[in-house]
Structure formats: C-alpha cells, structure tokens
Amino acid sequence: MTKRITISVPDDVAAHLEGVGPRHISGYVTDAIRHHVRREEQLRQLDEAFAATSAPEPPDRERAERFLDHVATWQHNHRLGSDA
C-alpha cells in the first residue's frame, strides 16, 4: 500500500530530484528515508551499547560511526548486486 504525500524542498534538492527522473523520485526518496531511519536506529543501539559498558571516548565513537557507515555502504552495494 502506498500513500501520496506532497512535500516542499529547497531548490538545490528539487534540482537534484529532477535529475533522478519523474518516474523514479518516489523510490529515490523512499530509499533515502529508509536509510535515514536505519541510521537513527543503529545510532540508538550504539548509544545503548555504550551506556551498558561505558561512555566512549570521542575517537571510539567516531570509529563506531564510521563502521556503521561502511556497513550501510556494503548493504546498499550488495542490494544493487555489486560488491564495490
């Protein structure tokens, strides 16, 4: 099931979306929002893990966030059929 939602975006974002093509904008935006939601959940879980152990030093937190970024990139590439 889908629901139509109308949003306003800044000109630079609109220009980028126009380059995606009108038939692909919904999928593009949906993928971006799902990625953002997954990232928020991962950061929440990371906060819980650090709270259960100890507050991380900034370099440890940054390293953990970079790891999450690498995992997300791998997952995205894997879904596209590429291991780049």
Buried (B, 14 or more C-beta within 10 A) or exposed (E): EEEEEEEEEEEEEEEEBEEEEEEEEEEBBEEEEEEEEBBEEBBEEBEEEBEEEEEBEEEEBEEBBEEBEEEBEEEEEEEEEEEE
